Amino acid sequence: MLTGIRVLVSWLLAAVLAISAASADSGAIRTVFVVRHAEKAAEPKKDPPLTETGSARADLLRRMLLDADVYGLFATELQRSSLTLVPLANELGLLITEVESDDPYGMAETVLAAGHKVSVVSAHSDTVIPILEGLGVADLPTPPIRYDDFFIVSIPAEGGAGVLRLKYGPESR
């Protein structure tokens, strides 16, 4: 029951913020949703796919962001990162821009340079915080970064970026 309430509250907050960002004056506010990739399989070690739970979380992400006016999708070259965004990409008919996983600041630069009003980034536990920093967030979240973390970054035309840390889907440990 608590998980259902937690998902609903997180979804509602994300939806409200996405709608307000999408309806703001052109160029006034940009929104970037940042997640850690969904749950990965144990094998193969080098580049595992998503587990069944991870695929369900990726589909939840799709449902949450379907009406958020997303125009940019960004993931690393590792399949667990892009597979987290595939359901949303397929639904919206968007391509996923890949950025090397060992360059989180490059990921942030790529997202900012793309200039989309609303974007989604799927990264890794050790790259989410540097990406947030690269997007201009000064008050960075504390680790660890878990599968159920959902960050909403608001980037005003002038001034520093703000971040809201929410949870979505089943609780990860």
ChimeraX commands (.cxc) that place a marker at each C-alpha (Angstrom):
marker #1 position 0.00,0.00,0.00 radius 0.5
marker #1 position 2.77,2.45,0.90 radius 0.5
marker #1 position 4.57,1.70,-2.37 radius 0.5
marker #1 position 1.40,2.51,-4.31 radius 0.5
marker #1 position 0.95,5.79,-2.45 radius 0.5
marker #1 position 4.63,6.62,-2.91 radius 0.5
marker #1 position 4.39,6.00,-6.66 radius 0.5
marker #1 position 1.21,8.06,-6.93 radius 0.5
marker #1 position 2.65,11.01,-4.99 radius 0.5
marker #1 position 5.90,10.92,-6.97 radius 0.5
marker #1 position 3.99,10.68,-10.25 radius 0.5
marker #1 position 1.70,13.58,-9.33 radius 0.5
marker #1 position 4.60,15.82,-8.30 radius 0.5
marker #1 position 6.53,14.99,-11.45 radius 0.5
marker #1 position 3.47,15.61,-13.61 radius 0.5
marker #1 position 2.75,18.97,-12.00 radius 0.5
marker #1 position 6.34,20.11,-12.37 radius 0.5
marker #1 position 6.55,18.90,-15.96 radius 0.5
marker #1 position 3.32,20.62,-16.89 radius 0.5
marker #1 position 4.37,23.89,-15.28 radius 0.5
marker #1 position 7.77,23.75,-16.95 radius 0.5
marker #1 position 6.26,22.93,-20.33 radius 0.5
marker #1 position 3.74,25.76,-20.08 radius 0.5
marker #1 position 6.20,28.39,-18.88 radius 0.5
marker #1 position 7.26,31.20,-21.21 radius 0.5
marker #1 position 9.49,30.03,-24.03 radius 0.5
marker #1 position 13.06,29.73,-22.82 radius 0.5
marker #1 position 12.17,30.69,-19.24 radius 0.5
marker #1 position 12.55,27.27,-17.63 radius 0.5
marker #1 position 14.01,24.02,-18.88 radius 0.5
marker #1 position 13.28,20.72,-17.15 radius 0.5
marker #1 position 15.57,17.70,-17.14 radius 0.5
marker #1 position 14.41,14.45,-15.57 radius 0.5
marker #1 position 17.41,12.40,-14.44 radius 0.5
marker #1 position 17.22,8.76,-13.38 radius 0.5
marker #1 position 19.61,5.97,-12.67 radius 0.5
marker #1 position 19.04,3.19,-15.21 radius 0.5
marker #1 position 16.51,0.58,-14.09 radius 0.5
marker #1 position 17.47,-2.71,-12.44 radius 0.5
marker #1 position 20.06,-4.70,-14.39 radius 0.5
marker #1 position 20.70,-8.42,-14.72 radius 0.5
marker #1 position 23.74,-9.99,-13.08 radius 0.5
marker #1 position 25.08,-11.34,-16.39 radius 0.5
marker #1 position 26.83,-10.58,-18.60 radius 0.5
marker #1 position 29.02,-8.52,-16.30 radius 0.5
marker #1 position 30.22,-6.08,-18.97 radius 0.5
marker #1 position 26.88,-4.86,-20.36 radius 0.5
marker #1 position 23.85,-6.55,-18.80 radius 0.5
marker #1 position 20.26,-5.94,-19.95 radius 0.5
marker #1 position 17.41,-4.99,-17.62 radius 0.5
marker #1 position 15.74,-7.52,-15.36 radius 0.5
marker #1 position 11.97,-8.02,-15.39 radius 0.5
marker #1 position 11.74,-5.53,-12.52 radius 0.5
marker #1 position 13.90,-3.10,-14.48 radius 0.5
marker #1 position 11.69,-3.43,-17.55 radius 0.5
marker #1 position 8.63,-2.74,-15.39 radius 0.5
marker #1 position 10.35,0.36,-13.97 radius 0.5
marker #1 position 11.22,1.53,-17.51 radius 0.5
marker #1 position 7.56,1.15,-18.47 radius 0.5
marker #1 position 6.52,3.12,-15.39 radius 0.5
marker #1 position 8.90,5.89,-16.46 radius 0.5
marker #1 position 7.18,5.86,-19.85 radius 0.5
marker #1 position 3.76,6.22,-18.24 radius 0.5
marker #1 position 4.95,8.99,-15.93 radius 0.5
marker #1 position 6.53,11.10,-18.67 radius 0.5
marker #1 position 4.28,10.34,-21.63 radius 0.5
marker #1 position 2.48,13.70,-21.45 radius 0.5
marker #1 position 5.41,15.79,-20.17 radius 0.5
marker #1 position 6.31,17.25,-23.61 radius 0.5
marker #1 position 9.64,15.41,-23.64 radius 0.5
marker #1 position 11.73,16.16,-26.74 radius 0.5
marker #1 position 15.19,14.96,-25.72 radius 0.5
marker #1 position 16.25,11.51,-24.53 radius 0.5
marker #1 position 19.84,10.91,-23.43 radius 0.5
marker #1 position 21.51,7.69,-22.26 radius 0.5
marker #1 position 24.94,6.17,-22.10 radius 0.5
marker #1 position 26.21,3.58,-24.56 radius 0.5
marker #1 position 25.50,0.77,-22.08 radius 0.5
marker #1 position 22.30,-1.06,-22.90 radius 0.5
marker #1 position 20.79,-0.85,-19.40 radius 0.5
marker #1 position 20.84,2.93,-19.71 radius 0.5
marker #1 position 19.19,3.11,-23.12 radius 0.5
marker #1 position 16.77,0.23,-22.37 radius 0.5
marker #1 position 15.44,2.32,-19.48 radius 0.5
marker #1 position 14.34,4.93,-22.05 radius 0.5
marker #1 position 13.26,2.64,-24.91 radius 0.5
marker #1 position 9.57,2.39,-23.89 radius 0.5
marker #1 position 9.30,6.18,-23.73 radius 0.5
marker #1 position 11.28,6.63,-26.95 radius 0.5
marker #1 position 9.06,4.16,-28.79 radius 0.5
marker #1 position 5.88,5.78,-27.52 radius 0.5
marker #1 position 7.03,9.30,-28.43 radius 0.5
marker #1 position 8.81,8.34,-31.65 radius 0.5
marker #1 position 12.08,9.88,-30.44 radius 0.5
marker #1 position 15.67,8.75,-30.86 radius 0.5
marker #1 position 17.93,8.33,-27.85 radius 0.5
marker #1 position 21.14,10.35,-27.98 radius 0.5
marker #1 position 24.05,8.32,-26.61 radius 0.5
marker #1 position 26.92,9.83,-24.64 radius 0.5
marker #1 position 29.92,7.91,-23.27 radius 0.5
marker #1 position 29.29,6.64,-19.75 radius 0.5
marker #1 position 32.72,7.81,-18.56 radius 0.5
marker #1 position 31.91,11.46,-19.36 radius 0.5
marker #1 position 29.07,12.65,-17.09 radius 0.5
marker #1 position 29.98,16.32,-17.55 radius 0.5
marker #1 position 29.90,15.72,-21.32 radius 0.5
marker #1 position 26.41,14.27,-20.86 radius 0.5
marker #1 position 25.30,17.45,-19.09 radius 0.5
marker #1 position 26.87,19.61,-21.81 radius 0.5
marker #1 position 25.15,17.56,-24.53 radius 0.5
marker #1 position 21.76,17.90,-22.81 radius 0.5
marker #1 position 22.18,21.67,-22.37 radius 0.5
marker #1 position 23.46,22.19,-25.92 radius 0.5
marker #1 position 20.46,20.33,-27.35 radius 0.5
marker #1 position 18.27,23.11,-25.98 radius 0.5
marker #1 position 15.15,21.00,-25.41 radius 0.5
marker #1 position 12.56,22.44,-23.05 radius 0.5
marker #1 position 12.05,18.99,-21.47 radius 0.5
marker #1 position 14.63,16.16,-21.53 radius 0.5
marker #1 position 15.21,12.82,-19.83 radius 0.5
marker #1 position 18.61,11.41,-18.89 radius 0.5
marker #1 position 19.27,7.79,-17.94 radius 0.5
marker #1 position 22.64,7.43,-16.25 radius 0.5
marker #1 position 24.44,5.33,-13.62 radius 0.5
marker #1 position 24.80,5.39,-9.84 radius 0.5
marker #1 position 28.22,7.03,-10.08 radius 0.5
marker #1 position 27.36,9.54,-12.83 radius 0.5
marker #1 position 24.00,10.99,-11.73 radius 0.5
marker #1 position 25.54,13.47,-9.27 radius 0.5
marker #1 position 28.19,14.79,-11.71 radius 0.5
marker #1 position 25.45,15.16,-14.36 radius 0.5
marker #1 position 23.32,17.16,-11.92 radius 0.5
marker #1 position 26.36,19.30,-11.13 radius 0.5
marker #1 position 27.02,19.81,-14.85 radius 0.5
marker #1 position 23.40,20.93,-15.29 radius 0.5
marker #1 position 24.06,23.69,-12.76 radius 0.5
marker #1 position 22.69,22.17,-9.56 radius 0.5
marker #1 position 24.63,23.56,-6.59 radius 0.5
marker #1 position 22.83,21.76,-3.74 radius 0.5
marker #1 position 23.70,18.21,-4.79 radius 0.5
marker #1 position 21.93,15.15,-3.36 radius 0.5
marker #1 position 23.75,12.76,-1.09 radius 0.5
marker #1 position 24.64,9.27,-2.30 radius 0.5
marker #1 position 23.76,6.54,-2.71 radius 0.5
marker #1 position 21.78,6.91,-5.93 radius 0.5
marker #1 position 19.24,4.11,-6.16 radius 0.5
marker #1 position 17.09,2.65,-8.93 radius 0.5
marker #1 position 13.97,4.35,-7.55 radius 0.5
marker #1 position 15.50,7.86,-7.47 radius 0.5
marker #1 position 13.82,10.36,-9.78 radius 0.5
marker #1 position 15.41,13.80,-10.07 radius 0.5
marker #1 position 13.64,16.81,-11.55 radius 0.5
marker #1 position 16.05,19.59,-12.48 radius 0.5
marker #1 position 14.60,23.02,-13.21 radius 0.5
marker #1 position 16.94,25.28,-15.13 radius 0.5
marker #1 position 15.82,28.92,-15.34 radius 0.5
marker #1 position 17.07,31.16,-18.13 radius 0.5
marker #1 position 19.01,33.10,-15.51 radius 0.5
marker #1 position 20.20,31.88,-12.14 radius 0.5
marker #1 position 21.10,28.50,-10.73 radius 0.5
marker #1 position 19.34,25.21,-11.33 radius 0.5
marker #1 position 17.24,23.56,-8.66 radius 0.5
marker #1 position 16.64,19.87,-8.11 radius 0.5
marker #1 position 13.88,17.86,-6.53 radius 0.5
marker #1 position 14.57,14.24,-5.53 radius 0.5
marker #1 position 11.57,11.94,-5.67 radius 0.5
marker #1 position 11.04,8.18,-5.65 radius 0.5
marker #1 position 9.19,6.11,-8.26 radius 0.5
marker #1 position 8.24,2.47,-8.62 radius 0.5
marker #1 position 9.13,-0.26,-6.17 radius 0.5
marker #1 position 11.53,0.72,-3.41 radius 0.5
marker #1 position 15.11,-0.23,-4.17 radius 0.5
marker #1 position 17.55,-1.17,-1.44 radius 0.5
marker link #1:1,2 radius 0.2
marker link #1:2,3 radius 0.2
marker link #1:3,4 radius 0.2
marker link #1:4,5 radius 0.2
marker link #1:5,6 radius 0.2
marker link #1:6,7 radius 0.2
marker link #1:7,8 radius 0.2
marker link #1:8,9 radius 0.2
marker link #1:9,10 radius 0.2
marker link #1:10,11 radius 0.2
marker link #1:11,12 radius 0.2
marker link #1:12,13 radius 0.2
marker link #1:13,14 radius 0.2
marker link #1:14,15 radius 0.2
marker link #1:15,16 radius 0.2
marker link #1:16,17 radius 0.2
marker link #1:17,18 radius 0.2
marker link #1:18,19 radius 0.2
marker link #1:19,20 radius 0.2
marker link #1:20,21 radius 0.2
marker link #1:21,22 radius 0.2
marker link #1:22,23 radius 0.2
marker link #1:23,24 radius 0.2
marker link #1:24,25 radius 0.2
marker link #1:25,26 radius 0.2
marker link #1:26,27 radius 0.2
marker link #1:27,28 radius 0.2
marker link #1:28,29 radius 0.2
marker link #1:29,30 radius 0.2
marker link #1:30,31 radius 0.2
marker link #1:31,32 radius 0.2
marker link #1:32,33 radius 0.2
marker link #1:33,34 radius 0.2
marker link #1:34,35 radius 0.2
marker link #1:35,36 radius 0.2
marker link #1:36,37 radius 0.2
marker link #1:37,38 radius 0.2
marker link #1:38,39 radius 0.2
marker link #1:39,40 radius 0.2
marker link #1:40,41 radius 0.2
marker link #1:41,42 radius 0.2
marker link #1:42,43 radius 0.2
marker link #1:43,44 radius 0.2
marker link #1:44,45 radius 0.2
marker link #1:45,46 radius 0.2
marker link #1:46,47 radius 0.2
marker link #1:47,48 radius 0.2
marker link #1:48,49 radius 0.2
marker link #1:49,50 radius 0.2
marker link #1:50,51 radius 0.2
marker link #1:51,52 radius 0.2
marker link #1:52,53 radius 0.2
marker link #1:53,54 radius 0.2
marker link #1:54,55 radius 0.2
marker link #1:55,56 radius 0.2
marker link #1:56,57 radius 0.2
marker link #1:57,58 radius 0.2
marker link #1:58,59 radius 0.2
marker link #1:59,60 radius 0.2
marker link #1:60,61 radius 0.2
marker link #1:61,62 radius 0.2
marker link #1:62,63 radius 0.2
marker link #1:63,64 radius 0.2
marker link #1:64,65 radius 0.2
marker link #1:65,66 radius 0.2
marker link #1:66,67 radius 0.2
marker link #1:67,68 radius 0.2
marker link #1:68,69 radius 0.2
marker link #1:69,70 radius 0.2
marker link #1:70,71 radius 0.2
marker link #1:71,72 radius 0.2
marker link #1:72,73 radius 0.2
marker link #1:73,74 radius 0.2
marker link #1:74,75 radius 0.2
marker link #1:75,76 radius 0.2
marker link #1:76,77 radius 0.2
marker link #1:77,78 radius 0.2
marker link #1:78,79 radius 0.2
marker link #1:79,80 radius 0.2
marker link #1:80,81 radius 0.2
marker link #1:81,82 radius 0.2
marker link #1:82,83 radius 0.2
marker link #1:83,84 radius 0.2
marker link #1:84,85 radius 0.2
marker link #1:85,86 radius 0.2
marker link #1:86,87 radius 0.2
marker link #1:87,88 radius 0.2
marker link #1:88,89 radius 0.2
marker link #1:89,90 radius 0.2
marker link #1:90,91 radius 0.2
marker link #1:91,92 radius 0.2
marker link #1:92,93 radius 0.2
marker link #1:93,94 radius 0.2
marker link #1:94,95 radius 0.2
marker link #1:95,96 radius 0.2
marker link #1:96,97 radius 0.2
marker link #1:97,98 radius 0.2
marker link #1:98,99 radius 0.2
marker link #1:99,100 radius 0.2
marker link #1:100,101 radius 0.2
marker link #1:101,102 radius 0.2
marker link #1:102,103 radius 0.2
marker link #1:103,104 radius 0.2
marker link #1:104,105 radius 0.2
marker link #1:105,106 radius 0.2
marker link #1:106,107 radius 0.2
marker link #1:107,108 radius 0.2
marker link #1:108,109 radius 0.2
marker link #1:109,110 radius 0.2
marker link #1:110,111 radius 0.2
marker link #1:111,112 radius 0.2
marker link #1:112,113 radius 0.2
marker link #1:113,114 radius 0.2
marker link #1:114,115 radius 0.2
marker link #1:115,116 radius 0.2
marker link #1:116,117 radius 0.2
marker link #1:117,118 radius 0.2
marker link #1:118,119 radius 0.2
marker link #1:119,120 radius 0.2
marker link #1:120,121 radius 0.2
marker link #1:121,122 radius 0.2
marker link #1:122,123 radius 0.2
marker link #1:123,124 radius 0.2
marker link #1:124,125 radius 0.2
marker link #1:125,126 radius 0.2
marker link #1:126,127 radius 0.2
marker link #1:127,128 radius 0.2
marker link #1:128,129 radius 0.2
marker link #1:129,130 radius 0.2
marker link #1:130,131 radius 0.2
marker link #1:131,132 radius 0.2
marker link #1:132,133 radius 0.2
marker link #1:133,134 radius 0.2
marker link #1:134,135 radius 0.2
marker link #1:135,136 radius 0.2
marker link #1:136,137 radius 0.2
marker link #1:137,138 radius 0.2
marker link #1:138,139 radius 0.2
marker link #1:139,140 radius 0.2
marker link #1:140,141 radius 0.2
marker link #1:141,142 radius 0.2
marker link #1:142,143 radius 0.2
marker link #1:143,144 radius 0.2
marker link #1:144,145 radius 0.2
marker link #1:145,146 radius 0.2
marker link #1:146,147 radius 0.2
marker link #1:147,148 radius 0.2
marker link #1:148,149 radius 0.2
marker link #1:149,150 radius 0.2
marker link #1:150,151 radius 0.2
marker link #1:151,152 radius 0.2
marker link #1:152,153 radius 0.2
marker link #1:153,154 radius 0.2
marker link #1:154,155 radius 0.2
marker link #1:155,156 radius 0.2
marker link #1:156,157 radius 0.2
marker link #1:157,158 radius 0.2
marker link #1:158,159 radius 0.2
marker link #1:159,160 radius 0.2
marker link #1:160,161 radius 0.2
marker link #1:161,162 radius 0.2
marker link #1:162,163 radius 0.2
marker link #1:163,164 radius 0.2
marker link #1:164,165 radius 0.2
marker link #1:165,166 radius 0.2
marker link #1:166,167 radius 0.2
marker link #1:167,168 radius 0.2
marker link #1:168,169 radius 0.2
marker link #1:169,170 radius 0.2
marker link #1:170,171 radius 0.2
marker link #1:171,172 radius 0.2
marker link #1:172,173 radius 0.2
view
